[in-house]
Amino acid sequence: MPGLKPIYCPTFTDAQVKEAKQISKKHTASYNQVQRAKLVLLLHDQPDIENPVAARRLGHHENWVRYWRKRWCDEGFSLKDKHRSGRKSAFSPERPSLN
């Protein structure tokens, strides 16, 4: 019994697929980028693959696949994490001198 067809089915340009192929082969790329690149290649070859099946092939949870499919459909192609503000600095940039 086949599962449900995925809601989000991103499409990738030839340049994006080429970038994903390059990153998936790099030994110096981060693990996360390599995994996302492999997902791009898998979705490019099999756009209607179900999320649980894609997740099993790549060793991730199906929610991870769902998240990246949705992000690529809504925000466009990127293999990098979103920028986060991080912790605020704990010191003031300028201090008056004690002379």
Biopython code that builds the backbone (N, CA, C, O; Angstrom):
import numpy as np
from Bio.PDB.StructureBuilder import StructureBuilder

atoms = [
    (1, "MET", "N", (0.829, -1.170, 0.000)),
    (1, "MET", "CA", (0.000, 0.000, 0.000)),
    (1, "MET", "C", (0.879, 1.241, 0.000)),
    (1, "MET", "O", (1.605, 1.468, 0.968)),
    (2, "PRO", "N", (0.839, 2.037, -1.034)),
    (2, "PRO", "CA", (1.673, 3.240, -1.080)),
    (2, "PRO", "C", (1.172, 4.298, -0.119)),
    (2, "PRO", "O", (-0.018, 4.373, 0.187)),
    (3, "GLY", "N", (2.109, 5.118, 0.354)),
    (3, "GLY", "CA", (1.767, 6.197, 1.268)),
    (3, "GLY", "C", (1.262, 7.415, 0.523)),
    (3, "GLY", "O", (1.038, 7.388, -0.687)),
    (4, "LEU", "N", (1.091, 8.480, 1.281)),
    (4, "LEU", "CA", (0.614, 9.719, 0.699)),
    (4, "LEU", "C", (1.707, 10.415, -0.095)),
    (4, "LEU", "O", (2.888, 10.336, 0.243)),
    (5, "LYS", "N", (1.295, 11.093, -1.150)),
    (5, "LYS", "CA", (2.238, 11.878, -1.940)),
    (5, "LYS", "C", (2.660, 13.093, -1.104)),
    (5, "LYS", "O", (1.813, 13.698, -0.446)),
    (6, "PRO", "N", (3.950, 13.467, -1.114)),
    (6, "PRO", "CA", (4.399, 14.611, -0.322)),
    (6, "PRO", "C", (3.709, 15.905, -0.738)),
    (6, "PRO", "O", (3.425, 16.122, -1.916)),
    (7, "ILE", "N", (3.445, 16.758, 0.247)),
    (7, "ILE", "CA", (2.794, 18.043, -0.017)),
    (7, "ILE", "C", (3.749, 18.983, -0.742)),
    (7, "ILE", "O", (3.361, 19.656, -1.697)),
    (8, "TYR", "N", (4.992, 19.026, -0.290)),
    (8, "TYR", "CA", (5.998, 19.926, -0.857)),
    (8, "TYR", "C", (6.912, 19.148, -1.797)),
    (8, "TYR", "O", (7.551, 18.175, -1.396)),
    (9, "CYS", "N", (6.963, 19.585, -3.041)),
    (9, "CYS", "CA", (7.814, 18.944, -4.047)),
    (9, "CYS", "C", (8.682, 20.007, -4.713)),
    (9, "CYS", "O", (8.319, 20.532, -5.765)),
    (10, "PRO", "N", (9.826, 20.329, -4.110)),
    (10, "PRO", "CA", (10.673, 21.364, -4.703)),
    (10, "PRO", "C", (11.281, 20.893, -6.012)),
    (10, "PRO", "O", (11.529, 19.703, -6.207)),
    (11, "THR", "N", (11.516, 21.841, -6.902)),
    (11, "THR", "CA", (12.218, 21.556, -8.151)),
    (11, "THR", "C", (13.547, 22.295, -8.112)),
    (11, "THR", "O", (13.653, 23.374, -7.529)),
    (12, "PHE", "N", (14.536, 21.717, -8.723)),
    (12, "PHE", "CA", (15.889, 22.259, -8.682)),
    (12, "PHE", "C", (16.392, 22.508, -10.102)),
    (12, "PHE", "O", (16.136, 21.727, -11.019)),
    (13, "THR", "N", (17.111, 23.612, -10.258)),
    (13, "THR", "CA", (17.699, 23.928, -11.563)),
    (13, "THR", "C", (18.939, 23.074, -11.770)),
    (13, "THR", "O", (19.428, 22.428, -10.843)),
    (14, "ASP", "N", (19.434, 23.080, -12.989)),
    (14, "ASP", "CA", (20.657, 22.325, -13.288)),
    (14, "ASP", "C", (21.839, 22.846, -12.475)),
    (14, "ASP", "O", (22.680, 22.065, -12.030)),
    (15, "ALA", "N", (21.905, 24.160, -12.281)),
    (15, "ALA", "CA", (22.996, 24.737, -11.495)),
    (15, "ALA", "C", (22.917, 24.297, -10.035)),
    (15, "ALA", "O", (23.946, 24.047, -9.407)),
    (16, "GLN", "N", (21.714, 24.202, -9.497)),
    (16, "GLN", "CA", (21.552, 23.773, -8.117)),
    (16, "GLN", "C", (21.920, 22.302, -7.946)),
    (16, "GLN", "O", (22.532, 21.920, -6.948)),
    (17, "VAL", "N", (21.548, 21.493, -8.911)),
    (17, "VAL", "CA", (21.903, 20.076, -8.870)),
    (17, "VAL", "C", (23.412, 19.915, -8.988)),
    (17, "VAL", "O", (24.003, 19.077, -8.309)),
    (18, "LYS", "N", (24.036, 20.714, -9.848)),
    (18, "LYS", "CA", (25.487, 20.660, -10.007)),
    (18, "LYS", "C", (26.175, 21.043, -8.694)),
    (18, "LYS", "O", (27.141, 20.399, -8.285)),
    (19, "GLU", "N", (25.676, 22.091, -8.038)),
    (19, "GLU", "CA", (26.241, 22.503, -6.754)),
    (19, "GLU", "C", (26.078, 21.391, -5.712)),
    (19, "GLU", "O", (26.997, 21.125, -4.937)),
    (20, "ALA", "N", (24.925, 20.754, -5.696)),
    (20, "ALA", "CA", (24.683, 19.667, -4.744)),
    (20, "ALA", "C", (25.626, 18.492, -5.002)),
    (20, "ALA", "O", (26.123, 17.875, -4.059)),
    (21, "LYS", "N", (25.871, 18.182, -6.273)),
    (21, "LYS", "CA", (26.808, 17.097, -6.599)),
    (21, "LYS", "C", (28.213, 17.423, -6.113)),
    (21, "LYS", "O", (28.904, 16.562, -5.568)),
    (22, "GLN", "N", (28.633, 18.665, -6.312)),
    (22, "GLN", "CA", (29.971, 19.074, -5.880)),
    (22, "GLN", "C", (30.104, 18.999, -4.365)),
    (22, "GLN", "O", (31.099, 18.489, -3.849)),
    (23, "ILE", "N", (29.110, 19.503, -3.659)),
    (23, "ILE", "CA", (29.186, 19.512, -2.196)),
    (23, "ILE", "C", (29.093, 18.101, -1.626)),
    (23, "ILE", "O", (29.748, 17.792, -0.631)),
    (24, "SER", "N", (28.296, 17.251, -2.240)),
    (24, "SER", "CA", (28.158, 15.885, -1.716)),
    (24, "SER", "C", (29.449, 15.086, -1.822)),
    (24, "SER", "O", (29.617, 14.086, -1.124)),
    (25, "LYS", "N", (30.367, 15.519, -2.692)),
    (25, "LYS", "CA", (31.643, 14.818, -2.858)),
    (25, "LYS", "C", (32.788, 15.449, -2.083)),
    (25, "LYS", "O", (33.869, 14.869, -1.985)),
    (26, "LYS", "N", (32.554, 16.641, -1.527)),
    (26, "LYS", "CA", (33.623, 17.347, -0.811)),
    (26, "LYS", "C", (33.885, 16.707, 0.541)),
    (26, "LYS", "O", (32.955, 16.382, 1.280)),
    (27, "HIS", "N", (35.153, 16.532, 0.853)),
    (27, "HIS", "CA", (35.529, 16.010, 2.166)),
    (27, "HIS", "C", (35.621, 17.133, 3.192)),
    (27, "HIS", "O", (35.617, 16.876, 4.396)),
    (28, "THR", "N", (35.702, 18.369, 2.723)),
    (28, "THR", "CA", (35.844, 19.497, 3.637)),
    (28, "THR", "C", (34.510, 20.176, 3.942)),
    (28, "THR", "O", (34.462, 21.083, 4.773)),
    (29, "ALA", "N", (33.441, 19.761, 3.296)),
    (29, "ALA", "CA", (32.122, 20.349, 3.556)),
    (29, "ALA", "C", (31.584, 19.814, 4.880)),
    (29, "ALA", "O", (31.941, 18.719, 5.312)),
    (30, "SER", "N", (30.725, 20.600, 5.510)),
    (30, "SER", "CA", (30.153, 20.152, 6.774)),
    (30, "SER", "C", (29.216, 18.966, 6.518)),
    (30, "SER", "O", (28.660, 18.804, 5.432)),
    (31, "TYR", "N", (29.069, 18.157, 7.550)),
    (31, "TYR", "CA", (28.217, 16.970, 7.452)),
    (31, "TYR", "C", (26.790, 17.361, 7.067)),
    (31, "TYR", "O", (26.167, 16.715, 6.225)),
    (32, "ASN", "N", (26.279, 18.428, 7.694)),
    (32, "ASN", "CA", (24.908, 18.860, 7.426)),
    (32, "ASN", "C", (24.721, 19.270, 5.973)),
    (32, "ASN", "O", (23.708, 18.934, 5.359)),
    (33, "GLN", "N", (25.688, 19.992, 5.420)),
    (33, "GLN", "CA", (25.572, 20.406, 4.020)),
    (33, "GLN", "C", (25.627, 19.208, 3.082)),
    (33, "GLN", "O", (24.907, 19.164, 2.085)),
    (34, "VAL", "N", (26.468, 18.250, 3.393)),
    (34, "VAL", "CA", (26.571, 17.049, 2.560)),
    (34, "VAL", "C", (25.247, 16.285, 2.586)),
    (34, "VAL", "O", (24.779, 15.821, 1.546)),
    (35, "GLN", "N", (24.641, 16.153, 3.773)),
    (35, "GLN", "CA", (23.365, 15.444, 3.871)),
    (35, "GLN", "C", (22.261, 16.159, 3.100)),
    (35, "GLN", "O", (21.443, 15.511, 2.446)),
    (36, "ARG", "N", (22.230, 17.492, 3.170)),
    (36, "ARG", "CA", (21.232, 18.259, 2.431)),
    (36, "ARG", "C", (21.454, 18.130, 0.932)),
    (36, "ARG", "O", (20.498, 18.045, 0.161)),
    (37, "ALA", "N", (22.726, 18.117, 0.518)),
    (37, "ALA", "CA", (23.042, 17.950, -0.897)),
    (37, "ALA", "C", (22.581, 16.578, -1.392)),
    (37, "ALA", "O", (22.059, 16.455, -2.500)),
    (38, "LYS", "N", (22.776, 15.558, -0.570)),
    (38, "LYS", "CA", (22.313, 14.225, -0.944)),
    (38, "LYS", "C", (20.794, 14.178, -1.047)),
    (38, "LYS", "O", (20.246, 13.483, -1.902)),
    (39, "LEU", "N", (20.118, 14.918, -0.174)),
    (39, "LEU", "CA", (18.662, 14.988, -0.257)),
    (39, "LEU", "C", (18.230, 15.674, -1.553)),
    (39, "LEU", "O", (17.271, 15.241, -2.192)),
    (40, "VAL", "N", (18.921, 16.725, -1.938)),
    (40, "VAL", "CA", (18.621, 17.410, -3.199)),
    (40, "VAL", "C", (18.746, 16.436, -4.364)),
    (40, "VAL", "O", (17.874, 16.377, -5.230)),
    (41, "LEU", "N", (19.825, 15.679, -4.380)),
    (41, "LEU", "CA", (20.046, 14.734, -5.480)),
    (41, "LEU", "C", (18.979, 13.646, -5.500)),
    (41, "LEU", "O", (18.509, 13.248, -6.566)),
    (42, "LEU", "N", (18.601, 13.168, -4.320)),
    (42, "LEU", "CA", (17.558, 12.146, -4.237)),
    (42, "LEU", "C", (16.214, 12.696, -4.717)),
    (42, "LEU", "O", (15.502, 12.033, -5.470)),
    (43, "LEU", "N", (15.872, 13.905, -4.280)),
    (43, "LEU", "CA", (14.591, 14.501, -4.691)),
    (43, "LEU", "C", (14.590, 14.890, -6.161)),
    (43, "LEU", "O", (13.540, 14.909, -6.803)),
    (44, "HIS", "N", (15.766, 15.201, -6.693)),
    (44, "HIS", "CA", (15.847, 15.516, -8.120)),
    (44, "HIS", "C", (15.592, 14.257, -8.957)),
    (44, "HIS", "O", (14.900, 14.306, -9.974)),
    (45, "ASP", "N", (16.158, 13.134, -8.516)),
    (45, "ASP", "CA", (15.978, 11.875, -9.240)),
    (45, "ASP", "C", (14.586, 11.293, -9.043)),
    (45, "ASP", "O", (14.010, 10.722, -9.969)),
    (46, "GLN", "N", (14.041, 11.440, -7.828)),
    (46, "GLN", "CA", (12.741, 10.857, -7.502)),
    (46, "GLN", "C", (11.883, 11.907, -6.790)),
    (46, "GLN", "O", (11.765, 11.862, -5.565)),
    (47, "PRO", "N", (11.291, 12.836, -7.512)),
    (47, "PRO", "CA", (10.565, 13.940, -6.874)),
    (47, "PRO", "C", (9.353, 13.511, -6.046)),
    (47, "PRO", "O", (8.970, 14.221, -5.116)),
    (48, "ASP", "N", (8.751, 12.387, -6.356)),
    (48, "ASP", "CA", (7.556, 11.941, -5.633)),
    (48, "ASP", "C", (7.858, 10.932, -4.528)),
    (48, "ASP", "O", (6.942, 10.295, -4.008)),
    (49, "ILE", "N", (9.117, 10.780, -4.169)),
    (49, "ILE", "CA", (9.475, 9.835, -3.119)),
    (49, "ILE", "C", (8.841, 10.284, -1.804)),
    (49, "ILE", "O", (8.786, 11.477, -1.505)),
    (50, "GLU", "N", (8.376, 9.334, -1.040)),
    (50, "GLU", "CA", (7.721, 9.636, 0.233)),
    (50, "GLU", "C", (8.762, 10.043, 1.268)),
    (50, "GLU", "O", (9.905, 9.588, 1.224)),
    (51, "ASN", "N", (8.361, 10.896, 2.192)),
    (51, "ASN", "CA", (9.285, 11.402, 3.213)),
    (51, "ASN", "C", (9.912, 10.293, 4.059)),
    (51, "ASN", "O", (11.122, 10.330, 4.280)),
    (52, "PRO", "N", (9.147, 9.305, 4.543)),
    (52, "PRO", "CA", (9.777, 8.248, 5.339)),
    (52, "PRO", "C", (10.802, 7.429, 4.559)),
    (52, "PRO", "O", (11.821, 7.012, 5.111)),
    (53, "VAL", "N", (10.532, 7.203, 3.283)),
    (53, "VAL", "CA", (11.470, 6.430, 2.453)),
    (53, "VAL", "C", (12.755, 7.221, 2.240)),
    (53, "VAL", "O", (13.850, 6.674, 2.371)),
    (54, "ALA", "N", (12.628, 8.504, 1.913)),
    (54, "ALA", "CA", (13.812, 9.347, 1.732)),
    (54, "ALA", "C", (14.603, 9.453, 3.026)),
    (54, "ALA", "O", (15.833, 9.426, 3.013)),
    (55, "ALA", "N", (13.899, 9.573, 4.136)),
    (55, "ALA", "CA", (14.569, 9.679, 5.437)),
    (55, "ALA", "C", (15.355, 8.411, 5.760)),
    (55, "ALA", "O", (16.487, 8.496, 6.235)),
    (56, "ARG", "N", (14.780, 7.250, 5.512)),
    (56, "ARG", "CA", (15.481, 5.988, 5.766)),
    (56, "ARG", "C", (16.737, 5.874, 4.911)),
    (56, "ARG", "O", (17.776, 5.419, 5.388)),
    (57, "ARG", "N", (16.643, 6.282, 3.662)),
    (57, "ARG", "CA", (17.807, 6.184, 2.759)),
    (57, "ARG", "C", (18.964, 7.053, 3.231)),
    (57, "ARG", "O", (20.129, 6.703, 3.044)),
    (58, "LEU", "N", (18.637, 8.191, 3.843)),
    (58, "LEU", "CA", (19.687, 9.117, 4.260)),
    (58, "LEU", "C", (20.006, 9.031, 5.752)),
    (58, "LEU", "O", (20.912, 9.711, 6.233)),
    (59, "GLY", "N", (19.270, 8.204, 6.477)),
    (59, "GLY", "CA", (19.548, 8.019, 7.898)),
    (59, "GLY", "C", (19.067, 9.176, 8.767)),
    (59, "GLY", "O", (19.710, 9.520, 9.759)),
    (60, "HIS", "N", (17.947, 9.772, 8.398)),
    (60, "HIS", "CA", (17.380, 10.884, 9.158)),
    (60, "HIS", "C", (15.925, 10.588, 9.485)),
    (60, "HIS", "O", (15.361, 9.591, 9.036)),
    (61, "HIS", "N", (15.329, 11.472, 10.274)),
    (61, "HIS", "CA", (13.909, 11.369, 10.596)),
    (61, "HIS", "C", (13.106, 11.978, 9.453)),
    (61, "HIS", "O", (13.586, 12.868, 8.751)),
    (62, "GLU", "N", (11.895, 11.497, 9.276)),
    (62, "GLU", "CA", (11.074, 12.013, 8.177)),
    (62, "GLU", "C", (10.741, 13.490, 8.344)),
    (62, "GLU", "O", (10.501, 14.178, 7.352)),
    (63, "ASN", "N", (10.720, 13.985, 9.564)),
    (63, "ASN", "CA", (10.471, 15.412, 9.775)),
    (63, "ASN", "C", (11.589, 16.275, 9.194)),
    (63, "ASN", "O", (11.347, 17.398, 8.751)),
    (64, "TRP", "N", (12.810, 15.748, 9.200)),
    (64, "TRP", "CA", (13.952, 16.458, 8.602)),
    (64, "TRP", "C", (13.727, 16.624, 7.103)),
    (64, "TRP", "O", (13.948, 17.703, 6.553)),
    (65, "VAL", "N", (13.293, 15.567, 6.452)),
    (65, "VAL", "CA", (13.010, 15.624, 5.013)),
    (65, "VAL", "C", (11.868, 16.604, 4.750)),
    (65, "VAL", "O", (11.940, 17.426, 3.836)),
    (66, "ARG", "N", (10.833, 16.508, 5.548)),
    (66, "ARG", "CA", (9.678, 17.398, 5.393)),
    (66, "ARG", "C", (10.087, 18.857, 5.567)),
    (66, "ARG", "O", (9.659, 19.720, 4.800)),
    (67, "TYR", "N", (10.924, 19.137, 6.587)),
    (67, "TYR", "CA", (11.381, 20.506, 6.844)),
    (67, "TYR", "C", (12.111, 21.073, 5.638)),
    (67, "TYR", "O", (11.820, 22.192, 5.216)),
    (68, "TRP", "N", (13.061, 20.319, 5.071)),
    (68, "TRP", "CA", (13.855, 20.835, 3.955)),
    (68, "TRP", "C", (13.037, 20.948, 2.679)),
    (68, "TRP", "O", (13.244, 21.876, 1.898)),
    (69, "ARG", "N", (12.129, 20.039, 2.458)),
    (69, "ARG", "CA", (11.241, 20.174, 1.291)),
    (69, "ARG", "C", (10.428, 21.461, 1.391)),
    (69, "ARG", "O", (10.323, 22.218, 0.426)),
    (70, "LYS", "N", (9.856, 21.697, 2.565)),
    (70, "LYS", "CA", (9.041, 22.898, 2.767)),
    (70, "LYS", "C", (9.890, 24.157, 2.638)),
    (70, "LYS", "O", (9.466, 25.120, 1.999)),
    (71, "ARG", "N", (11.074, 24.168, 3.230)),
    (71, "ARG", "CA", (11.939, 25.344, 3.172)),
    (71, "ARG", "C", (12.336, 25.664, 1.738)),
    (71, "ARG", "O", (12.326, 26.828, 1.337)),
    (72, "TRP", "N", (12.683, 24.643, 0.964)),
    (72, "TRP", "CA", (13.079, 24.888, -0.420)),
    (72, "TRP", "C", (11.900, 25.373, -1.262)),
    (72, "TRP", "O", (12.093, 26.155, -2.193)),
    (73, "CYS", "N", (10.708, 24.932, -0.957)),
    (73, "CYS", "CA", (9.536, 25.419, -1.693)),
    (73, "CYS", "C", (9.189, 26.852, -1.298)),
    (73, "CYS", "O", (8.847, 27.666, -2.155)),
    (74, "ASP", "N", (9.275, 27.162, -0.009)),
    (74, "ASP", "CA", (8.861, 28.475, 0.483)),
    (74, "ASP", "C", (9.929, 29.550, 0.325)),
    (74, "ASP", "O", (9.615, 30.689, -0.021)),
    (75, "GLU", "N", (11.188, 29.198, 0.574)),
    (75, "GLU", "CA", (12.252, 30.199, 0.653)),
    (75, "GLU", "C", (13.305, 30.099, -0.440)),
    (75, "GLU", "O", (14.187, 30.954, -0.517)),
    (76, "GLY", "N", (13.236, 29.100, -1.267)),
    (76, "GLY", "CA", (14.241, 28.937, -2.312)),
    (76, "GLY", "C", (15.367, 28.026, -1.869)),
    (76, "GLY", "O", (15.412, 27.560, -0.730)),
    (77, "PHE", "N", (16.262, 27.788, -2.789)),
    (77, "PHE", "CA", (17.342, 26.823, -2.597)),
    (77, "PHE", "C", (18.465, 27.389, -1.739)),
    (77, "PHE", "O", (18.951, 28.493, -1.985)),
    (78, "SER", "N", (18.864, 26.634, -0.748)),
    (78, "SER", "CA", (20.039, 26.931, 0.065)),
    (78, "SER", "C", (20.395, 25.677, 0.844)),
    (78, "SER", "O", (19.519, 24.993, 1.372)),
    (79, "LEU", "N", (21.682, 25.382, 0.912)),
    (79, "LEU", "CA", (22.126, 24.237, 1.690)),
    (79, "LEU", "C", (22.646, 24.664, 3.067)),
    (79, "LEU", "O", (23.008, 23.821, 3.888)),
    (80, "LYS", "N", (22.679, 25.956, 3.308)),
    (80, "LYS", "CA", (23.215, 26.475, 4.564)),
    (80, "LYS", "C", (22.110, 26.685, 5.590)),
    (80, "LYS", "O", (20.939, 26.838, 5.244)),
    (81, "ASP", "N", (22.508, 26.688, 6.859)),
    (81, "ASP", "CA", (21.575, 26.995, 7.939)),
    (81, "ASP", "C", (21.162, 28.452, 7.850)),
    (81, "ASP", "O", (21.866, 29.275, 7.266)),
    (82, "LYS", "N", (20.015, 28.761, 8.434)),
    (82, "LYS", "CA", (19.596, 30.151, 8.530)),
    (82, "LYS", "C", (20.493, 30.866, 9.526)),
    (82, "LYS", "O", (20.987, 30.267, 10.482)),
    (83, "HIS", "N", (20.695, 32.152, 9.288)),
    (83, "HIS", "CA", (21.492, 32.949, 10.214)),
    (83, "HIS", "C", (20.707, 33.134, 11.510)),
    (83, "HIS", "O", (19.518, 33.454, 11.495)),
    (84, "ARG", "N", (21.393, 32.926, 12.623)),
    (84, "ARG", "CA", (20.756, 33.134, 13.918)),
    (84, "ARG", "C", (21.553, 34.181, 14.673)),
    (84, "ARG", "O", (22.773, 34.273, 14.535)),
    (85, "SER", "N", (20.863, 34.950, 15.454)),
    (85, "SER", "CA", (21.509, 36.081, 16.113)),
    (85, "SER", "C", (22.539, 35.645, 17.145)),
    (85, "SER", "O", (23.559, 36.314, 17.310)),
    (86, "GLY", "N", (22.304, 34.571, 17.824)),
    (86, "GLY", "CA", (23.244, 34.106, 18.828)),
    (86, "GLY", "C", (23.141, 34.894, 20.120)),
    (86, "GLY", "O", (22.227, 35.696, 20.309)),
    (87, "ARG", "N", (24.077, 34.652, 20.985)),
    (87, "ARG", "CA", (24.076, 35.293, 22.293)),
    (87, "ARG", "C", (24.518, 36.743, 22.177)),
    (87, "ARG", "O", (25.417, 37.070, 21.401)),
    (88, "LYS", "N", (23.886, 37.599, 22.946)),
    (88, "LYS", "CA", (24.261, 39.004, 22.943)),
    (88, "LYS", "C", (25.586, 39.166, 23.673)),
    (88, "LYS", "O", (25.914, 38.394, 24.573)),
    (89, "SER", "N", (26.341, 40.182, 23.272)),
    (89, "SER", "CA", (27.642, 40.399, 23.890)),
    (89, "SER", "C", (27.465, 40.770, 25.364)),
    (89, "SER", "O", (26.497, 41.431, 25.740)),
    (90, "ALA", "N", (28.409, 40.337, 26.183)),
    (90, "ALA", "CA", (28.317, 40.549, 27.625)),
    (90, "ALA", "C", (29.159, 41.727, 28.086)),
    (90, "ALA", "O", (29.258, 41.969, 29.289)),
    (91, "PHE", "N", (29.761, 42.458, 27.178)),
    (91, "PHE", "CA", (30.583, 43.604, 27.556)),
    (91, "PHE", "C", (30.191, 44.801, 26.709)),
    (91, "PHE", "O", (29.652, 44.663, 25.611)),
    (92, "SER", "N", (30.474, 45.971, 27.245)),
    (92, "SER", "CA", (30.187, 47.163, 26.460)),
    (92, "SER", "C", (31.381, 47.439, 25.566)),
    (92, "SER", "O", (32.518, 47.246, 25.997)),
    (93, "PRO", "N", (31.167, 47.881, 24.341)),
    (93, "PRO", "CA", (32.265, 48.062, 23.401)),
    (93, "PRO", "C", (33.285, 49.113, 23.852)),
    (93, "PRO", "O", (34.476, 48.959, 23.581)),
    (94, "GLU", "N", (32.852, 50.160, 24.522)),
    (94, "GLU", "CA", (33.799, 51.198, 24.949)),
    (94, "GLU", "C", (33.637, 51.481, 26.428)),
    (94, "GLU", "O", (32.526, 51.633, 26.934)),
    (95, "ARG", "N", (34.779, 51.550, 27.114)),
    (95, "ARG", "CA", (34.781, 51.875, 28.533)),
    (95, "ARG", "C", (35.597, 53.155, 28.730)),
    (95, "ARG", "O", (36.642, 53.321, 28.101)),
    (96, "PRO", "N", (35.150, 54.026, 29.561)),
    (96, "PRO", "CA", (35.962, 55.220, 29.817)),
    (96, "PRO", "C", (37.230, 54.838, 30.569)),
    (96, "PRO", "O", (37.228, 53.930, 31.401)),
    (97, "SER", "N", (38.301, 55.542, 30.264)),
    (97, "SER", "CA", (39.569, 55.257, 30.935)),
    (97, "SER", "C", (39.528, 55.764, 32.365)),
    (97, "SER", "O", (38.789, 56.698, 32.677)),
    (98, "LEU", "N", (40.311, 55.159, 33.222)),
    (98, "LEU", "CA", (40.339, 55.495, 34.643)),
    (98, "LEU", "C", (41.488, 56.436, 34.989)),
    (98, "LEU", "O", (41.975, 56.385, 36.118)),
    (99, "ASN", "N", (41.932, 57.266, 34.105)),
    (99, "ASN", "CA", (43.054, 58.187, 34.361)),
    (99, "ASN", "C", (42.673, 59.278, 35.262)),
    (99, "ASN", "O", (43.498, 60.136, 35.577)),
]
sb = StructureBuilder()
sb.init_structure("model")
sb.init_model(0)
sb.init_chain("A")
sb.init_seg("    ")
for serial, (resi, resn, name, xyz) in enumerate(atoms, 1):
    if name == "N":
        sb.init_residue(resn, " ", resi, " ")
    sb.init_atom(name, np.array(xyz, "f"), 0.0, 1.0, " ", f" {name:<3s}", serial, name[0])
structure = sb.get_structure()
